[in-house]
Amino acid sequence: MNEFTMKLFYLVVQFKILDFLKQKYKQSNCYCYASSDLEPACAITSTPHRPVFIQGIQDDMKIQTAALAGLMLVTQGAFAQSSVTLYGIADVALRFATNQPTSAGPANRLFMTDGATTFSRWGLKGREDLGGGTSAIFDLESGYSLTNGQSGQQGQLFGPMSYVGLSSTTYGTLTLGRQYGTAHKFNANFDPISNGNVTPDDWEGKLLGVWFDNSAEYSNNFGPVYVESQYSFGNQSGSVSSGSTIAAAAIYSEGTFRGGIVGQTSKDGFGHRLYGGSVGLTYAFGPARLDSYYIYARRDAGFTVSANNSGLPLANTVLIGNATTATGAQTAVRTDHLALLGGTYTVTPNVLLTLAGIYDWTTNVAPGQNGRTGSVYGIADYLLSKRTDVYLEADYSHLSGAAVTDPNSPIGTFAGKSASIGTMVGVRTRF
């Protein structure tokens, strides 16, 4: 059998297998729910997506994509495996919120906005089998707003992710590019909605940052323990450490229990540092799952986060700073102690309920002045199909002490008021 015949035979067999899988699962309604899109393995995923169902088999679009990859094999090695997948989310909601800041003071607001737990995005991810359990991988993901068509994440074309790397079943995975921070991905594993998307349910991400440019990340599994490390280059002339971030995490999983710890340090362009870390626990039983984590973050006085798209230290990270306060320049170390407790409950195969509370004790919001920040939210999610759902969200946020006027508040301020109430209804589909 010559090489061309081998390729043709392999291609025909592949199409037969794909057609069999497509027919087998075409009539199946069997799928399960999870509290997040996180991969079911004990892993910090590279894409901490938000809670939806997980379907038991790839949908028709992915099958067609795999078939297209099969066609490409005719011009490649007879047994090489490669794939490119187009994926995405379209999520939009109508939201009402009280005490929103305006030039005339606090006011109620009714507006269209992005989703409660996920932002709209599209992406291309690929994998090429290099043999011996090693693959080349990449992921290009672009966030956008359905309300106006603009790019999200500071207007960056591939704001959430743009990386390439190598993955080995033995030696782990190394990725290079713009990526979610290790600490952010860690907390997503212990959050009932994987960090959320609307301010009352996602503000905790600003304590340790969300995305980091110029990052190298390594991960691997050692039995029940998953480890990951991050080094983000500052890319500043004259200093290797200016604008850099270092983080490391470990997660242990056993059955329906998961626990872990992460540590991080970031350095601004003036030598000031952020020291932070988190511990998390989650446990699932029956149709319910409990999630919890604690975040510690310590910012030196003067810690500065550069403007987005400036190319300067810590730009495009969503971190909060500690350089100025409502009363003037900051001269004290700021410390945040944040706790989250929440969970999900699957009522029926089509109904998922989520409830969570977040509370932050902050010292030296301004020199000698402390503050408290908290929010509670609930979500009722109804699945219309394997890929489409509608949801209702309600939330309450509260500020006290110096947090009421804090310019560095991770949740924002309410025009001098101490509380805000919000609710939203939305629709989401995935492809």
C-alpha positions as a LaTeX table, in Angstrom:
\begin{tabular}{lrrr}
\hline
Residue & $x$ (\AA) & $y$ (\AA) & $z$ (\AA) \\
\hline
Met1 & 0.00 & 0.00 & 0.00 \\
Asn2 & 1.62 & 3.28 & $-1.12$ \\
Glu3 & 1.59 & 6.50 & 0.92 \\
Phe4 & $-1.32$ & 8.09 & $-0.98$ \\
Thr5 & $-3.48$ & 5.00 & $-0.52$ \\
Met6 & $-2.71$ & 4.96 & 3.19 \\
Lys7 & $-3.78$ & 8.59 & 3.52 \\
Leu8 & $-6.99$ & 7.99 & 1.59 \\
Phe9 & $-7.83$ & 4.90 & 3.65 \\
Tyr10 & $-7.19$ & 6.76 & 6.91 \\
Leu11 & $-9.41$ & 9.64 & 5.76 \\
Val12 & $-12.31$ & 7.35 & 4.85 \\
Val13 & $-12.12$ & 5.57 & 8.22 \\
Gln14 & $-12.12$ & 8.92 & 10.02 \\
Phe15 & $-15.25$ & 10.09 & 8.21 \\
Lys16 & $-17.00$ & 6.81 & 9.03 \\
Ile17 & $-16.21$ & 7.23 & 12.73 \\
Leu18 & $-17.37$ & 10.87 & 12.74 \\
Asp19 & $-20.60$ & 9.95 & 10.98 \\
Phe20 & $-21.24$ & 7.16 & 13.51 \\
Leu21 & $-20.72$ & 9.52 & 16.47 \\
Lys22 & $-22.89$ & 12.16 & 14.90 \\
Gln23 & $-25.79$ & 9.77 & 14.35 \\
Lys24 & $-25.40$ & 8.17 & 17.78 \\
Tyr25 & $-25.59$ & 11.43 & 19.70 \\
Lys26 & $-27.89$ & 13.32 & 17.40 \\
Gln27 & $-30.95$ & 12.00 & 19.20 \\
Ser28 & $-29.48$ & 12.04 & 22.68 \\
Asn29 & $-30.67$ & 14.55 & 25.25 \\
Cys30 & $-28.24$ & 13.32 & 27.88 \\
Tyr31 & $-26.12$ & 16.06 & 29.32 \\
Cys32 & $-25.09$ & 17.24 & 32.75 \\
Tyr33 & $-24.64$ & 20.49 & 34.56 \\
Ala34 & $-21.66$ & 21.95 & 36.29 \\
Ser35 & $-21.18$ & 25.14 & 38.24 \\
Ser36 & $-18.69$ & 26.35 & 35.68 \\
Asp37 & $-17.18$ & 25.64 & 32.29 \\
Leu38 & $-14.00$ & 24.55 & 33.99 \\
Glu39 & $-12.68$ & 21.30 & 32.65 \\
Pro40 & $-13.73$ & 18.43 & 34.93 \\
Ala41 & $-10.14$ & 17.48 & 35.71 \\
Cys42 & $-8.27$ & 18.82 & 38.73 \\
Ala43 & $-6.89$ & 21.76 & 36.83 \\
Ile44 & $-6.75$ & 25.50 & 36.75 \\
Thr45 & $-8.10$ & 26.07 & 33.28 \\
Ser46 & $-6.71$ & 28.58 & 30.85 \\
Thr47 & $-10.20$ & 29.93 & 30.31 \\
Pro48 & $-12.15$ & 30.42 & 33.47 \\
His49 & $-15.56$ & 30.58 & 31.85 \\
Arg50 & $-18.87$ & 30.90 & 33.66 \\
Pro51 & $-21.50$ & 28.41 & 34.83 \\
Val52 & $-23.49$ & 26.47 & 32.24 \\
Phe53 & $-24.21$ & 22.92 & 31.31 \\
Ile54 & $-21.54$ & 20.62 & 29.96 \\
Gln55 & $-22.73$ & 18.54 & 27.04 \\
Gly56 & $-21.70$ & 14.91 & 26.89 \\
Ile57 & $-20.43$ & 14.91 & 23.31 \\
Gln58 & $-19.11$ & 17.53 & 20.93 \\
Asp59 & $-21.86$ & 19.29 & 19.06 \\
Asp60 & $-22.38$ & 19.10 & 15.33 \\
Met61 & $-20.29$ & 22.16 & 14.66 \\
Lys62 & $-17.26$ & 20.69 & 16.37 \\
Ile63 & $-17.80$ & 17.42 & 14.52 \\
Gln64 & $-17.81$ & 19.33 & 11.26 \\
Thr65 & $-14.65$ & 21.15 & 12.32 \\
Ala66 & $-12.98$ & 17.82 & 13.05 \\
Ala67 & $-14.06$ & 16.57 & 9.64 \\
Leu68 & $-12.43$ & 19.63 & 8.06 \\
Ala69 & $-9.27$ & 18.85 & 9.98 \\
Gly70 & $-9.48$ & 15.34 & 8.52 \\
Leu71 & $-9.47$ & 16.77 & 5.00 \\
Met72 & $-6.24$ & 18.60 & 5.81 \\
Leu73 & $-4.59$ & 15.26 & 6.54 \\
Val74 & $-4.38$ & 14.57 & 2.80 \\
Thr75 & $-1.60$ & 17.13 & 2.56 \\
Gln76 & 0.05 & 16.20 & 5.84 \\
Gly77 & 1.65 & 13.09 & 7.31 \\
Ala78 & $-0.54$ & 10.00 & 7.17 \\
Phe79 & $-0.99$ & 9.72 & 10.94 \\
Ala80 & $-0.52$ & 13.32 & 12.12 \\
Gln81 & $-3.42$ & 14.71 & 14.22 \\
Ser82 & $-4.28$ & 18.42 & 14.24 \\
Ser83 & $-7.39$ & 20.48 & 14.82 \\
Val84 & $-8.58$ & 24.07 & 14.90 \\
Thr85 & $-11.81$ & 24.91 & 16.71 \\
Leu86 & $-13.93$ & 28.03 & 16.41 \\
Tyr87 & $-15.82$ & 28.71 & 19.64 \\
Gly88 & $-17.62$ & 31.52 & 21.38 \\
Ile89 & $-20.36$ & 32.98 & 23.57 \\
Ala90 & $-23.02$ & 35.59 & 22.82 \\
Asp91 & $-24.44$ & 36.97 & 26.08 \\
Val92 & $-26.51$ & 40.12 & 26.60 \\
Ala93 & $-28.81$ & 41.36 & 29.37 \\
Leu94 & $-31.09$ & 44.19 & 30.43 \\
Arg95 & $-30.06$ & 45.60 & 33.83 \\
Phe96 & $-31.56$ & 47.99 & 36.39 \\
Ala97 & $-29.38$ & 49.42 & 39.18 \\
Thr98 & $-29.84$ & 52.09 & 41.85 \\
Asn99 & $-27.45$ & 54.84 & 42.97 \\
Gln100 & $-25.36$ & 54.94 & 39.82 \\
Pro101 & $-22.90$ & 57.88 & 39.62 \\
Thr102 & $-23.81$ & 60.78 & 37.31 \\
Ser103 & $-22.65$ & 64.39 & 37.03 \\
Ala104 & $-25.77$ & 65.39 & 38.99 \\
Gly105 & $-25.27$ & 62.79 & 41.73 \\
Pro106 & $-26.71$ & 59.29 & 42.30 \\
Ala107 & $-29.46$ & 58.10 & 39.97 \\
Asn108 & $-31.24$ & 54.93 & 38.98 \\
Arg109 & $-30.30$ & 53.42 & 35.62 \\
Leu110 & $-31.97$ & 51.01 & 33.18 \\
Phe111 & $-29.60$ & 49.85 & 30.46 \\
Met112 & $-28.52$ & 47.05 & 28.16 \\
Thr113 & $-25.22$ & 45.45 & 29.10 \\
Asp114 & $-23.05$ & 42.35 & 28.83 \\
Gly115 & $-23.96$ & 39.11 & 30.61 \\
Ala116 & $-24.19$ & 38.55 & 34.34 \\
Thr117 & $-21.65$ & 35.74 & 34.51 \\
Thr118 & $-19.96$ & 35.60 & 31.09 \\
Phe119 & $-18.73$ & 38.17 & 28.59 \\
Ser120 & $-19.34$ & 37.68 & 24.88 \\
Arg121 & $-16.36$ & 36.29 & 23.00 \\
Trp122 & $-15.16$ & 34.33 & 20.01 \\
Gly123 & $-11.96$ & 32.42 & 19.67 \\
Leu124 & $-9.80$ & 30.03 & 17.71 \\
Lys125 & $-7.89$ & 27.29 & 19.49 \\
Gly126 & $-5.78$ & 24.60 & 17.94 \\
Arg127 & $-3.67$ & 21.59 & 18.67 \\
Glu128 & $-1.14$ & 19.66 & 16.58 \\
Asp129 & 0.06 & 16.22 & 17.64 \\
Leu130 & 3.86 & 16.21 & 17.50 \\
Gly131 & 4.14 & 12.59 & 18.60 \\
Gly132 & 5.32 & 11.02 & 21.83 \\
Gly133 & 2.50 & 12.60 & 23.83 \\
Thr134 & 3.53 & 16.15 & 22.89 \\
Ser135 & 1.35 & 18.70 & 21.13 \\
Ala136 & 1.68 & 22.27 & 19.92 \\
Ile137 & $-1.24$ & 24.40 & 21.14 \\
Phe138 & $-2.56$ & 27.93 & 20.72 \\
Asp139 & $-5.59$ & 29.98 & 21.72 \\
Leu140 & $-6.67$ & 33.35 & 20.35 \\
Glu141 & $-9.74$ & 34.75 & 22.15 \\
Ser142 & $-11.43$ & 38.07 & 21.48 \\
Gly143 & $-13.98$ & 39.67 & 23.79 \\
Tyr144 & $-16.70$ & 41.97 & 22.46 \\
Ser145 & $-19.91$ & 43.67 & 23.53 \\
Leu146 & $-23.18$ & 42.70 & 21.87 \\
Thr147 & $-24.64$ & 46.07 & 22.84 \\
Asn148 & $-22.42$ & 48.12 & 20.55 \\
Gly149 & $-20.05$ & 45.71 & 18.79 \\
Gln150 & $-16.94$ & 47.15 & 20.41 \\
Ser151 & $-14.00$ & 45.06 & 21.58 \\
Gly152 & $-13.80$ & 44.35 & 25.30 \\
Gln153 & $-10.79$ & 44.09 & 27.60 \\
Gln154 & $-9.33$ & 47.57 & 27.07 \\
Gly155 & $-10.07$ & 47.37 & 23.35 \\
Gln156 & $-7.39$ & 44.72 & 22.79 \\
Leu157 & $-8.15$ & 42.51 & 19.79 \\
Phe158 & $-7.36$ & 39.36 & 21.75 \\
Gly159 & $-7.92$ & 40.77 & 25.22 \\
Pro160 & $-8.70$ & 37.59 & 27.17 \\
Met161 & $-6.04$ & 35.32 & 25.65 \\
Ser162 & $-3.44$ & 35.14 & 22.91 \\
Tyr163 & $-0.88$ & 32.43 & 23.53 \\
Val164 & 1.04 & 29.58 & 21.95 \\
Gly165 & 2.79 & 26.70 & 23.68 \\
Leu166 & 3.72 & 23.07 & 24.02 \\
Ser167 & 1.81 & 20.44 & 25.98 \\
Ser168 & 3.17 & 17.05 & 27.06 \\
Thr169 & 1.32 & 14.26 & 28.82 \\
Thr170 & 4.51 & 13.66 & 30.82 \\
Tyr171 & 6.24 & 17.01 & 31.24 \\
Gly172 & 3.26 & 19.34 & 31.50 \\
Thr173 & 2.22 & 22.44 & 29.56 \\
Leu174 & 4.13 & 25.65 & 28.83 \\
Thr175 & 2.30 & 28.62 & 27.27 \\
Leu176 & 3.59 & 32.05 & 26.22 \\
Gly177 & 1.59 & 35.24 & 25.58 \\
Arg178 & $-1.26$ & 37.20 & 27.14 \\
Gln179 & $-3.11$ & 34.96 & 29.59 \\
Tyr180 & $-5.36$ & 34.81 & 32.62 \\
Gly181 & $-3.30$ & 35.14 & 35.78 \\
Thr182 & $-2.62$ & 32.02 & 37.82 \\
Ala183 & $-4.30$ & 33.50 & 40.92 \\
His184 & $-7.41$ & 34.45 & 38.95 \\
Lys185 & $-7.71$ & 30.97 & 37.46 \\
Phe186 & $-7.14$ & 29.48 & 40.90 \\
Asn187 & $-10.05$ & 31.42 & 42.42 \\
Ala188 & $-12.28$ & 30.48 & 39.48 \\
Asn189 & $-12.04$ & 26.87 & 40.65 \\
Phe190 & $-13.63$ & 27.83 & 43.99 \\
Asp191 & $-16.17$ & 30.38 & 42.79 \\
Pro192 & $-19.77$ & 29.29 & 42.03 \\
Ile193 & $-19.75$ & 31.37 & 38.82 \\
Ser194 & $-16.01$ & 31.30 & 38.09 \\
Asn195 & $-15.54$ & 35.00 & 38.96 \\
Gly196 & $-18.58$ & 36.49 & 37.20 \\
Asn197 & $-18.90$ & 39.40 & 34.78 \\
Val198 & $-21.12$ & 42.11 & 36.30 \\
Thr199 & $-19.54$ & 44.27 & 39.04 \\
Pro200 & $-21.45$ & 42.93 & 42.10 \\
Asp201 & $-20.26$ & 39.38 & 41.35 \\
Asp202 & $-16.79$ & 39.90 & 39.82 \\
Trp203 & $-15.15$ & 42.73 & 41.76 \\
Glu204 & $-12.95$ & 40.41 & 43.82 \\
Gly205 & $-10.83$ & 39.75 & 40.71 \\
Lys206 & $-9.35$ & 43.25 & 40.92 \\
Leu207 & $-7.46$ & 42.44 & 44.13 \\
Leu208 & $-4.98$ & 40.11 & 42.39 \\
Gly209 & $-5.59$ & 40.97 & 38.73 \\
Val210 & $-7.26$ & 39.11 & 35.88 \\
Trp211 & $-5.16$ & 39.15 & 32.69 \\
Phe212 & $-1.42$ & 39.66 & 32.27 \\
Asp213 & 0.55 & 40.55 & 29.14 \\
Asn214 & 3.88 & 38.93 & 28.27 \\
Ser215 & 3.31 & 35.87 & 30.46 \\
Ala216 & 4.93 & 32.46 & 30.64 \\
Glu217 & 2.85 & 29.83 & 32.46 \\
Tyr218 & 3.67 & 26.23 & 33.28 \\
Ser219 & 1.28 & 23.57 & 34.60 \\
Asn220 & 1.27 & 19.84 & 35.28 \\
Asn221 & $-0.58$ & 17.13 & 37.18 \\
Phe222 & 1.11 & 14.95 & 39.78 \\
Gly223 & $-1.48$ & 12.39 & 40.76 \\
Pro224 & $-4.31$ & 14.23 & 42.57 \\
Val225 & $-2.27$ & 17.45 & 42.73 \\
Tyr226 & $-2.30$ & 20.07 & 40.01 \\
Val227 & 0.39 & 22.77 & 40.01 \\
Glu228 & 0.77 & 25.96 & 38.01 \\
Ser229 & 3.27 & 28.81 & 37.95 \\
Gln230 & 3.30 & 32.19 & 36.23 \\
Tyr231 & 5.98 & 34.72 & 35.35 \\
Ser232 & 4.82 & 37.87 & 33.61 \\
Phe233 & 7.60 & 39.97 & 32.13 \\
Gly234 & 7.45 & 43.71 & 32.72 \\
Asn235 & 9.08 & 44.39 & 29.33 \\
Gln236 & 10.61 & 47.62 & 30.65 \\
Ser237 & 14.00 & 48.92 & 29.55 \\
Gly238 & 16.65 & 48.97 & 32.27 \\
Ser239 & 14.79 & 46.69 & 34.71 \\
Val240 & 13.81 & 43.04 & 34.50 \\
Ser241 & 11.54 & 43.14 & 37.55 \\
Ser242 & 9.68 & 46.41 & 36.90 \\
Gly243 & 6.09 & 45.54 & 36.00 \\
Ser244 & 6.61 & 41.82 & 36.58 \\
Thr245 & 4.32 & 39.33 & 38.33 \\
Ile246 & 5.23 & 35.97 & 39.84 \\
Ala247 & 2.64 & 33.44 & 41.02 \\
Ala248 & 2.40 & 29.75 & 41.93 \\
Ala249 & $-0.57$ & 27.54 & 42.82 \\
Ala250 & $-1.38$ & 23.99 & 43.87 \\
Ile251 & $-4.78$ & 22.25 & 43.92 \\
Tyr252 & $-5.59$ & 18.88 & 45.46 \\
Ser253 & $-8.67$ & 16.96 & 44.27 \\
Glu254 & $-10.19$ & 13.82 & 45.71 \\
Gly255 & $-13.66$ & 12.77 & 44.59 \\
Thr256 & $-16.01$ & 15.73 & 44.97 \\
Phe257 & $-13.59$ & 17.64 & 47.23 \\
Arg258 & $-11.13$ & 20.22 & 46.00 \\
Gly259 & $-8.75$ & 22.44 & 47.97 \\
Gly260 & $-5.74$ & 24.56 & 47.17 \\
Ile261 & $-3.47$ & 27.54 & 47.76 \\
Val262 & $-1.90$ & 30.25 & 45.56 \\
Gly263 & 0.60 & 33.04 & 46.14 \\
Gln264 & 1.47 & 36.08 & 44.04 \\
Thr265 & 3.67 & 39.16 & 43.99 \\
Ser266 & 3.61 & 42.05 & 41.51 \\
Lys267 & 6.01 & 44.99 & 41.20 \\
Asp268 & 5.09 & 48.38 & 39.75 \\
Gly269 & 7.36 & 50.78 & 37.90 \\
Phe270 & 8.49 & 52.56 & 41.07 \\
Gly271 & 9.60 & 49.59 & 43.15 \\
His272 & 6.34 & 49.23 & 45.10 \\
Arg273 & 4.90 & 45.75 & 45.52 \\
Leu274 & 1.67 & 43.86 & 45.84 \\
Tyr275 & 1.82 & 40.69 & 47.94 \\
Gly276 & $-1.19$ & 38.43 & 47.80 \\
Gly277 & $-2.54$ & 34.94 & 48.00 \\
Ser278 & $-5.64$ & 32.82 & 48.32 \\
Val279 & $-6.87$ & 29.54 & 49.76 \\
Gly280 & $-9.96$ & 27.77 & 48.45 \\
Leu281 & $-12.23$ & 24.84 & 49.24 \\
Thr282 & $-15.14$ & 23.32 & 47.36 \\
Tyr283 & $-17.27$ & 20.26 & 47.98 \\
Ala284 & $-20.09$ & 18.74 & 45.92 \\
Phe285 & $-22.81$ & 16.46 & 47.26 \\
Gly286 & $-25.82$ & 15.29 & 45.28 \\
Pro287 & $-27.27$ & 18.17 & 43.26 \\
Ala288 & $-25.48$ & 20.81 & 45.37 \\
Arg289 & $-21.99$ & 22.31 & 45.51 \\
Leu290 & $-20.45$ & 24.62 & 48.12 \\
Asp291 & $-17.64$ & 27.02 & 47.19 \\
Ser292 & $-15.41$ & 29.22 & 49.30 \\
Tyr293 & $-12.14$ & 31.10 & 49.22 \\
Tyr294 & $-10.20$ & 33.74 & 51.10 \\
Ile295 & $-7.99$ & 36.38 & 49.44 \\
Tyr296 & $-5.24$ & 38.35 & 51.15 \\
Ala297 & $-3.77$ & 41.36 & 49.33 \\
Arg298 & $-1.19$ & 43.83 & 50.67 \\
Arg299 & $-0.26$ & 46.93 & 48.63 \\
Asp300 & 2.65 & 49.18 & 49.44 \\
Ala301 & 1.88 & 52.87 & 49.74 \\
Gly302 & 2.27 & 54.34 & 46.27 \\
Phe303 & 1.62 & 51.05 & 44.41 \\
Thr304 & 0.71 & 52.21 & 40.89 \\
Val305 & $-1.05$ & 50.44 & 38.02 \\
Ser306 & $-0.31$ & 52.02 & 34.63 \\
Ala307 & $-3.00$ & 53.13 & 32.21 \\
Asn308 & $-4.45$ & 50.56 & 29.85 \\
Asn309 & $-2.69$ & 50.10 & 26.50 \\
Ser310 & 0.21 & 52.30 & 27.65 \\
Gly311 & 2.82 & 49.53 & 27.53 \\
Leu312 & 3.92 & 50.60 & 31.01 \\
Pro313 & 4.19 & 48.42 & 34.14 \\
Leu314 & 1.09 & 46.39 & 35.05 \\
Ala315 & $-1.08$ & 47.89 & 32.30 \\
Asn316 & $-4.08$ & 45.82 & 31.12 \\
Thr317 & $-4.25$ & 43.77 & 34.34 \\
Val318 & $-7.46$ & 45.17 & 35.98 \\
Leu319 & $-5.49$ & 45.50 & 39.25 \\
Ile320 & $-6.37$ & 48.30 & 41.68 \\
Gly321 & $-3.63$ & 50.62 & 42.95 \\
Asn322 & $-2.77$ & 52.30 & 46.24 \\
Ala323 & $-1.21$ & 55.62 & 45.22 \\
Thr324 & $-4.03$ & 58.07 & 45.93 \\
Thr325 & $-6.99$ & 58.24 & 48.31 \\
Ala326 & $-10.06$ & 60.41 & 48.76 \\
Thr327 & $-8.05$ & 62.56 & 51.19 \\
Gly328 & $-4.83$ & 62.84 & 49.17 \\
Ala329 & $-1.70$ & 60.82 & 48.52 \\
Gln330 & $-1.50$ & 57.41 & 50.16 \\
Thr331 & 1.19 & 57.04 & 52.82 \\
Ala332 & 0.12 & 53.73 & 54.40 \\
Val333 & 0.11 & 50.07 & 53.39 \\
Arg334 & $-3.35$ & 48.93 & 52.29 \\
Thr335 & $-4.51$ & 45.43 & 53.24 \\
Asp336 & $-7.59$ & 43.62 & 51.93 \\
His337 & $-9.03$ & 40.50 & 53.56 \\
Leu338 & $-11.78$ & 39.13 & 51.29 \\
Ala339 & $-13.96$ & 36.07 & 51.83 \\
Leu340 & $-16.45$ & 34.41 & 49.49 \\
Leu341 & $-19.02$ & 31.78 & 50.38 \\
Gly342 & $-21.53$ & 30.46 & 47.87 \\
Gly343 & $-22.92$ & 27.49 & 46.07 \\
Thr344 & $-25.12$ & 26.08 & 43.35 \\
Tyr345 & $-28.11$ & 23.76 & 43.37 \\
Thr346 & $-29.51$ & 21.84 & 40.39 \\
Val347 & $-33.28$ & 21.88 & 40.88 \\
Thr348 & $-34.15$ & 20.02 & 37.68 \\
Pro349 & $-32.12$ & 19.11 & 34.59 \\
Asn350 & $-33.06$ & 22.54 & 33.21 \\
Val351 & $-32.88$ & 24.78 & 36.28 \\
Leu352 & $-29.73$ & 25.83 & 38.13 \\
Leu353 & $-29.75$ & 28.16 & 41.16 \\
Thr354 & $-26.73$ & 30.10 & 42.45 \\
Leu355 & $-26.33$ & 32.13 & 45.65 \\
Ala356 & $-23.15$ & 33.76 & 46.99 \\
Gly357 & $-21.86$ & 36.49 & 49.25 \\
Ile358 & $-18.55$ & 38.40 & 49.13 \\
Tyr359 & $-17.11$ & 40.56 & 51.93 \\
Asp360 & $-13.88$ & 42.57 & 52.10 \\
Trp361 & $-12.32$ & 44.02 & 55.26 \\
Thr362 & $-9.90$ & 46.80 & 54.21 \\
Thr363 & $-7.38$ & 48.59 & 56.41 \\
Asn364 & $-5.93$ & 51.96 & 55.40 \\
Val365 & $-8.32$ & 52.76 & 52.61 \\
Ala366 & $-6.86$ & 56.15 & 53.43 \\
Pro367 & $-4.16$ & 56.61 & 56.11 \\
Gly368 & $-5.71$ & 55.49 & 59.39 \\
Gln369 & $-9.16$ & 54.97 & 57.84 \\
Asn370 & $-10.68$ & 51.54 & 57.28 \\
Gly371 & $-13.60$ & 50.39 & 55.14 \\
Arg372 & $-15.89$ & 47.47 & 54.39 \\
Thr373 & $-17.19$ & 46.28 & 51.02 \\
Gly374 & $-19.76$ & 43.54 & 50.47 \\
Ser375 & $-22.18$ & 42.11 & 47.93 \\
Val376 & $-24.75$ & 39.31 & 47.75 \\
Tyr377 & $-26.13$ & 37.92 & 44.50 \\
Gly378 & $-28.48$ & 35.21 & 43.31 \\
Ile379 & $-29.01$ & 33.73 & 39.86 \\
Ala380 & $-31.74$ & 31.51 & 38.43 \\
Asp381 & $-30.65$ & 29.90 & 35.16 \\
Tyr382 & $-33.05$ & 28.08 & 32.82 \\
Leu383 & $-31.64$ & 25.98 & 29.99 \\
Leu384 & $-33.55$ & 26.08 & 26.73 \\
Ser385 & $-31.18$ & 23.67 & 24.99 \\
Lys386 & $-27.68$ & 22.29 & 25.27 \\
Arg387 & $-26.21$ & 25.64 & 24.23 \\
Thr388 & $-28.79$ & 28.33 & 25.04 \\
Asp389 & $-30.11$ & 29.58 & 28.38 \\
Val390 & $-31.99$ & 32.50 & 29.91 \\
Tyr391 & $-31.35$ & 33.80 & 33.41 \\
Leu392 & $-32.52$ & 36.20 & 36.10 \\
Glu393 & $-29.98$ & 37.83 & 38.43 \\
Ala394 & $-30.44$ & 40.02 & 41.53 \\
Asp395 & $-27.77$ & 41.64 & 43.71 \\
Tyr396 & $-27.18$ & 43.96 & 46.65 \\
Ser397 & $-23.92$ & 45.84 & 47.28 \\
His398 & $-22.91$ & 47.78 & 50.38 \\
Leu399 & $-20.06$ & 50.11 & 51.38 \\
Ser400 & $-19.16$ & 51.41 & 54.83 \\
Gly401 & $-16.48$ & 53.56 & 56.44 \\
Ala402 & $-13.84$ & 54.98 & 54.13 \\
Ala403 & $-14.92$ & 52.57 & 51.36 \\
Val404 & $-17.89$ & 54.86 & 50.54 \\
Thr405 & $-15.56$ & 57.34 & 48.80 \\
Asp406 & $-12.59$ & 55.05 & 48.01 \\
Pro407 & $-11.14$ & 55.84 & 44.53 \\
Asn408 & $-9.47$ & 52.40 & 44.59 \\
Ser409 & $-12.64$ & 50.49 & 45.48 \\
Pro410 & $-12.77$ & 47.21 & 43.54 \\
Ile411 & $-16.57$ & 47.43 & 43.37 \\
Gly412 & $-16.67$ & 51.15 & 42.59 \\
Thr413 & $-18.65$ & 53.78 & 44.49 \\
Phe414 & $-22.30$ & 54.82 & 44.50 \\
Ala415 & $-22.02$ & 58.61 & 44.23 \\
Gly416 & $-21.62$ & 59.00 & 47.99 \\
Lys417 & $-24.36$ & 56.52 & 48.85 \\
Ser418 & $-23.65$ & 53.38 & 50.86 \\
Ala419 & $-25.66$ & 50.81 & 48.88 \\
Ser420 & $-26.91$ & 49.79 & 45.47 \\
Ile421 & $-29.53$ & 47.25 & 44.38 \\
Gly422 & $-29.50$ & 45.68 & 40.95 \\
Thr423 & $-31.27$ & 43.08 & 38.84 \\
Met424 & $-30.91$ & 41.82 & 35.31 \\
Val425 & $-32.46$ & 39.39 & 32.85 \\
Gly426 & $-30.44$ & 37.97 & 29.99 \\
Val427 & $-30.03$ & 35.39 & 27.27 \\
Arg428 & $-26.90$ & 33.50 & 26.28 \\
Thr429 & $-25.94$ & 31.07 & 23.57 \\
Arg430 & $-22.70$ & 29.23 & 22.86 \\
Phe431 & $-21.12$ & 28.03 & 19.67 \\
\hline
\end{tabular}
